[in-house]
Amino acid sequence: MASSDDKVKGPASYFPSIEKTYGQPISHWMAVLEAAGPLKHMALVALLKTEHQLGHGHANALVAAFLATPR
């Protein structure tokens, strides 16, 4: 039995649902965000919502994870 400490938390907890819902791996969405250039958080969220029809929560989780990753 997995302990509660093993449960994925934060933005990554949305990743399985994002992959299932939109049919693309997380690496695809990270590449989309990378290609968008140096935009602020909400501009990146808006891009995912308008150009790729992601829901707000999924877009926000992807952007949060993207911006937290050193590049």
C-alpha positions as CSV (number, residue, x, y, z in Angstrom):
1,M,0.0,0.0,0.0
2,A,1.4,3.4,-1.0
3,S,1.7,6.0,1.7
4,S,0.2,9.5,1.3
5,D,3.8,10.8,0.9
6,D,4.0,8.8,-2.4
7,K,1.1,10.7,-3.9
8,V,2.0,13.2,-6.7
9,K,1.3,16.7,-5.6
10,G,1.2,20.1,-7.2
11,P,0.9,20.8,-10.9
12,A,2.2,17.3,-11.8
13,S,-0.9,15.8,-10.2
14,Y,-2.8,17.0,-13.3
15,F,-0.5,15.3,-15.8
16,P,-2.3,12.0,-16.2
17,S,-5.6,13.7,-16.8
18,I,-4.0,16.2,-19.3
19,E,-2.4,13.3,-21.3
20,K,-5.7,11.4,-21.3
21,T,-7.9,14.3,-22.2
22,Y,-5.8,15.9,-24.9
23,G,-4.0,12.9,-26.3
24,Q,-0.5,14.4,-26.1
25,P,2.4,13.6,-23.7
26,I,3.5,16.3,-21.3
27,S,6.7,16.7,-23.3
28,H,4.5,18.0,-26.2
29,W,3.0,20.7,-24.0
30,M,6.4,21.7,-22.6
31,A,7.7,22.1,-26.2
32,V,4.7,24.2,-27.1
33,L,5.4,26.5,-24.1
34,E,9.1,26.6,-24.9
35,A,8.3,27.6,-28.5
36,A,6.0,30.4,-27.2
37,G,9.0,32.5,-26.0
38,P,9.4,34.5,-22.9
39,L,5.8,35.2,-21.9
40,K,4.4,35.7,-18.4
41,H,2.4,33.0,-16.7
42,M,-1.1,34.2,-17.6
43,A,-0.1,34.9,-21.2
44,L,1.1,31.2,-21.5
45,V,-2.1,30.0,-19.9
46,A,-4.1,32.1,-22.4
47,L,-2.1,30.6,-25.3
48,L,-2.9,27.1,-24.3
49,K,-6.5,27.9,-23.8
50,T,-7.1,29.8,-27.0
51,E,-4.8,28.0,-29.4
52,H,-5.0,24.5,-28.0
53,Q,-8.4,24.5,-26.3
54,L,-7.1,23.3,-22.9
55,G,-9.2,24.0,-19.8
56,H,-8.0,26.7,-17.4
57,G,-6.9,24.2,-14.7
58,H,-4.9,22.0,-17.1
59,A,-3.3,25.0,-18.8
60,N,-2.4,26.6,-15.4
61,A,-0.8,23.3,-14.2
62,L,1.3,23.0,-17.3
63,V,2.5,26.6,-17.1
64,A,3.3,26.3,-13.4
65,A,5.4,23.2,-14.0
66,F,7.0,24.7,-17.1
67,L,8.1,27.9,-15.3
68,A,9.3,25.9,-12.2
69,T,11.7,23.9,-14.4
70,P,15.1,25.5,-14.9
71,R,15.9,26.2,-18.5
